[in-house]
Amino acid sequence: MDALNATVEHIKIHDCPKKAPCPHCGKKGVRKDVHERSVRTIAYQRIVWLDITYGEYRAKCDCCKTFRNCPEGILPRCTYDNKIRDAVIDRILDDGMNVQRVLEAMRRDFFLDLSEGFIYDCLHGQVQQLNMADYRQWVREHFSGTLCIDELHLGRYTLLLATDPLGDFPVAFALVDSNDGAHMRRFLNNLKQGGLLPEVIITDGSPLYPKLLAELWPNARHQLCVFHVLQDLNKLILDALKRFRRKMSRQGNKGRRRKRGRPSKAQQQRRKKANKTAKDKAHFIFKNRYLIVTRRHNLTPEGRRRLRTMFEYLPELRTLYDFADRVVHLFDLEQSEHQARCRRAALLKDAAFQKVPELVKAMDMLIPEKFAKMIAFVHSPAAKKLRTNNHVERCNRKLRYCEKVRYKWRRRRNIIRFLLLSIDRWWHARRRLHAAPLAVPPHKPASSKPAAKQKTSTIPRAA
């Protein structure tokens, strides 16, 4: 069905009482005149107009001389009611549509020929209704004491984001032109001025954080993200594996026995399986290189078999595997600070690791000052032991996907409006979750039957 053949309906709304309150102060004025206008509302596969009769009133206050009233859900001097605006916002925030898809969806479903400017006006109008002071107060009341900080590059802008991983909510954000110390200082100082006193701050290995965090929150523990630390260490381990593999690959066809005569295809297949060349072994090692940095409990039976084959082809890989396994145990949750430092000391003294240049570089990353920040989680209670800033990383990935892939907001103000609306929508969902009462089974009235004749339940109660 197209717009030309669509059903057109008119709904009359009469809203012109003799007296109406002033929109500024609420003091009632007397009706002066009656006017009419038509406003478009939303209806699936229909065209519906609201024929509104409203009044013009003489003000009895100093706010204005005259004013006009508006029915609920309709803004003054607007062609569309608030239902259309809400539908546009829902398609942007909930359905993940960009501006062009929103226009096409509204035209297809509701026969509304909207403009791009109207979409941006909906964002602007929705942001003006937000009360971020309440959100900041709610953040201070529900802050758990653990703060994750990270930065995200959005085109020519940089998004500075702070989240609470234990409470699972964003704390604050700032959209800046460049990722430098001055902008980071201003962002963190605003958090401090807002009354935020974290006990643990989790960041990646960026050099922007150590001095600023020690200056603003000297009593807070700085936790380096263990995921990023292991990522850097595993990269050096795999660099050593690549060096070993290249050395083996240069040997070419060494290891293959050749006989006189031209072998058949079946003989070629059997020889290829029985006698692999050094180049074939190097290719097998490269294909399964991820097994060297895979934790023991994550290895499948097939993975263990391939790992043993890799050790047979290249025995030097066992040293790399032992190093990767011992590095992971440096950051176990169930350990004390003394135990972690003892494991580090034993790792650095191992002579086998000192013979591999890449492992020497990896051990240089475990200097005492930096290692103390890597294991800062051991001082936290068991329920608050967090080693990574994965929470803020997940938020960043989601924002990057929504902003870059789907929306591609070009202007700074549009990015900020989208972020504010997304956080506000999340906040209302979290408030409903916190305010939801516990599910209590309904009270059953006592039975009128004697106790001896009542049937007892065979389902045991939960402890």
N, C-alpha and C positions, 0 to 999 in steps of 0.2 A: 504494500500500500504506500502511495506517495502522498505528499502534502496536499496536492490538488484534490485528491479523492477522500481525504481524511474528514472525519466527523468533527464539526465545530459546535462547541457548547458554550453557553453563557450562564454564569452563576452570578446572581445579584446579591450584593452585600450592602446593607443599609446601616451606616454608622455615622449618624449626625445628631447626637443628643443636644438638648437645649444648652447644657453646660458640659464643659470638658476641661481637664486639667492642663496646665501649661507644661510643655515638654521639658522645660528647664527647672522650674521650681515647684510645680505641682499645684499652684493656685488656680482655681477654676475660673474660666472666662465664659462670657455669654455668647451664644451663637449669633453671628452677623449675617452669614450667607451660606448657601448649600451649593456644592460643586459635584461633578461626576468625572470619573476617569476609568480607563480599562487597563487591567494588569494581567499579564500572561502567567499562568501557573503550570505546573508539571502534570502530565497525564500520559500514560503509555498509549501510543498509537492514536492519540486524539489531540485536538487543539481546543484548549479550554481557556476562556477569558473570564476574569473576575470583573464584573461591572460594579464599581464601588461608588456609593453615594456618601460623601463625607462633608464635614462642615468647616466653616471658617469662623474664628472666634476672636472677640475683642479681649485683649489681655487686661487683667486687673492688677498686674504687677509691672515692675520696671524692666523685666527681661526683654520684652518686645511689645510692639503695638498690637499686632494680630498674629495668630498662629492657626495652623490647620492640623486636625487630628488624622491619624492613620490607623487602620485596623492592625491587629496583631499579626506579625509575620510579613509585613509589607513596609518597606522603607519609603520615605518621602521622595517624590519625583523619580520613581524607579519604574521601568517597564516590566520587570520580572520580580516575582515574589521571592521570599527567602528559601522556599523549597527547591527552586532551580539552583540557587547559589549553593545550598547544601549538597545537591546532587553533583555539582561540578567538583566540590572539595572532596567528596567521597571517592569519585573516580580518580582523582589525582593521588590521594593519600592511601586509600584502601585497595583500589584496583590497579594502581601502578601505571596509569596511562599518562602519556605526554599530552601536550596542548593540542596537537592535531588530532590525536585519537579521541580526546574528549569532545572536540567539536564534531567529529564524525559520529560518535556514539549518541550525542544529544540530538543530532539531526536525524539519525536513523530511528531512534526509539521514541522520541518525543516531538519530532518535527520542529525543532528549535534551531533557527539559523543564528547562532551566536558568533561573536567576533573574538579575536585573540585578546583584545583589550578588556573584554568582559571577564575572561579567565583570570587575568592579572588583577582586575578589580576585586574579584572574589577572594583571591589570596590576601590582598591588602585589607579588605573589609574584615576578613576573619582574624587577621593578626591584630587589628585594632581592638577587637573584643577580648583579647587575652589579658590575663592578669598574672604576669610573671612574678609579682611580689609574693603571691600565695605559693607559687611553685618553689621559690627560693626558701620560704619559710618551711615548707614541707620537706625540702631537701635537708635543711639543718636539723629537723626533728628526727628524720629517719636515717641519717648518715651513720654508717656502721664503723667508721674510723679507718677504712681501707680505701685508698684512692688510686685509680689507674689513669695514667696520662699518656697521650700519644698524639701525633700530628698526622694529617691526611692532606695530600695535595689534590686540589680540585682545579685543574686548569692553571690559571695564573694566580689563584688564591691558595691559601693554606688554612686548613681547618684544625684548630687546636681543640681537643676534646678531652674531657675528664669524666670518668664514670665511677660508680660504686659497684664493684663486682659482687659483694655479698648481698647488697640490697637490690641489685639488678636494675639500676636506673641511671640515666645520664645526669651528671651534676651540673656541668656548664660547658659552653663552647664559645669560641671566638673565631671569626673569619678575618684573617690578616693577609696583607699583601706579600709578605716574605716570612720564611721560617728562620728567624734569628733570635739572638738572646734578648733583645729589647722587647719584642712582642711577647716572648715567652715569660719574661719578668712581669710585664704588665698583666698578662693573663693569670699567672699564679698569685700575684699580689692582690688582684681582685677577689680571688677565692679566699685569701686570708682575711681581707677586709670584710668579706661577707660572713665571717664567723666560722669558717671551716677549719677545724684543727685535726688533721689526720694523724693517726698513729703509725700507719704503714703507707708508703708511696711506692707504687710499682711502675717502672718505666723500662724502656729498652736501653741499649747501650749508647744512646746519643750523648755527645759531650755537652749538650745544653743544660742538662738537669743537675749534675752533682753540686756545683757551686750555688746555684739558685735555691735548691732544696735545703742545703745546709744553712743558708742565710735566712730563708723565710721560716722554715720549720726545723730548728736545730734538734729538737727532741724526737722527731719522727724518724723511723727506720726506713732507709732507702733500699728497696728490693729490686735487684736487676732481674729482668725476665729470664727465667731459666730456659725457656724455649728458644729465645734468640741466642743465648750463650751456647746451647747445644748445637744450634744451627751453624754457628761460626766454627765450633770445634769439629763437627762432622764434615764441614767443607774442607778443612785441612786434612782430615783423615782420608777423604776421597781423593784429594790431590796426590797424596802419597800412593794410593792405589793406582791412579792414572799413570804415575811415573813408572811403577813396577810393570804395569800392563804394556806401556809403550816399549819398554826394554825387551819384554818377551815377544811382542809383535814383530820387532825388528829381526828376530831369528828366522822368520819366514816359514818355510816348509820343513824345518828341522823336526825330526821325529818320525817322519813317514818313511816306511820301507818300500822300496820299489823293486820289482822283479822284471825279468826280461819279458818282452812281449807286450802286446796291447791288451789290457784287461777288459773284460766285459762290463756292462753296466751293473750287473749284480755284484761282481767282484769289486767294482769301484765303491759301491755303497757299503759293502762289508768292510773294506779297508778303511773307508772314511770313519766308520764307527769304531773300528778296533784301534787304528793308529791315527790319532789326531795330531795335527801339526801344532807348532808353537803359536802360529797365527790363529788357529781354531780355538786353542785354549785361551788365548788373550781375548778373543771375541766373547767366549763364554763368561769370562771373568767380568768383562765390561757390561755384559747384558745383565748380570746378577750382582752388580756392585752394591746395590742397596742393602743386600743381606749383611754386609760388614757393619753397618750402623744400625741394624735392626735389633731391638732388645730380645733377650733370650726367650722371654715368656710370650713374645709375639711371633716367634718362628713356627711355621707349620712343619709337619713331617717332610713334605717335599722341599721346603726351604732348608731344613737341616741337612738333607741329603745333598742338595746343591752346594751348601756351604762346605761340607766335607770334601766334595769334588774340587772346589776352589782351593782348599788348603793343599790337596794333593798336587794340583797344577802349579801352585805358587806358595810355598811354605811361609814366605814373608808376610802373607796376609793374616796369619794367625796373630802376629804382633799387633797389627792394626785392630783386629777384632777384640783382643784382650784390652787394648787401650780404650776403645769405645765402650766396652762393657764396664770398665772400672770408672770411667768418667760419669756414666749415668748414676752409679751408686754414690757419687759425691753429693747428689742432690736428693737423696731419699727423704721422704717425709718423716719416717720413724727413725730419727737419729738425733743425737745431741750435737752441739757445736764442737765439742772436743772430739767426738767420733768423726765428724766431717773433716776437721783439720788433720787428724791422724791419717785418714784415707788420702788426703791430698799430699801429705808429706811422703807417704809410702809410694804414691804414684810418681812423684818427682824424682825419687831416688832409684827407680827401676832402670837398670843399665840397658835393657833391651829397648826401651823407649828413647833413650838418649842417642841411639844410633841412627834414628830416622829424623832427618831435618824438619819435616813437616810436623812431626809430633813434638819436637823441641819448640817450634813456634806456638803450638797449641798449649804447651805447658807454660810458656811465657805469659799467656793470657790469664793464668790462675795466680797472679801476684796476690800477696796477702791483703792489700787494701781493696782490690776488686773482688777477691773471693769472699771477703766479709759481707759485701753487699749481695753476693749470689746466694748466700745461706742465711740471709736475714730472716727468712720465714721460720727458722727453728725456734725463735724467741716468741712466736705468736702462739696463742692457744690452739688446740687441735682443731676446733671448728673454724678457725680463721687462718689456717695455713695456706696461703696462696703464693705460688711460685712464678706465675706468668701473668702477663697483661692481656690474656686472650679475650677478656670481656670487652675491653675497649677496641681491640683489633676486630672483633666481630661486628661491633657497631660501625667501625670505619668501613668495613667491606660492604655492609648493607647500605650505608649512605653513599658510598662510591657507586654501587650498582644503581641505586635509584636516581642519583643526580647525573651521572655521566652517561649511562647506557639508556635510561628511559627518558630523562627530562632534558638534560643539557641546558640548564639555566645559564644564560650568558651574563646577566647582570648580578652584581653583588647583592642588591636588595631582594631579588627573587630567590637567591640561594638562602638568605637569612630567613625570609618568610617561610620557605618550605621547611627549613630546619625547625623553626619555632612551632609550626603547626604539627610536625611529626612528633616532637617532644611533648607538646600539649596533649595530643591524642594518646600517646603512650602513658602520660601521667594520669589521665582520667581512668585508664584501664587499671593502673596500679592502685589508684585510690579505691576503686570498687573492690579490688582484690583484698586490700587491707581492711576495708570496712565491712566485708561480707561476714556475717555471723557464722559460727560453726554449725554444721548440720546436726540437729538434735532430732532423734526419732520422735514422732508424735506420741503423746501420752494416751495410753489405752485405758479406758475405764475398767474398774474391777468387775470381774464376772459375778453374776448372781448365783452361779452354781456352787455347790459345796466344794471345799478344797480337795476332798478325796476324789471327786469325779472329774476334776480338771486334768487335761492332758498336758504333760510336761514336754518341753522341747528337747529334742535330741541333739541340737546344734550347740556345741560348747561355746562359751563366751570367750571373746578375744582377751588375751592378757593385757 
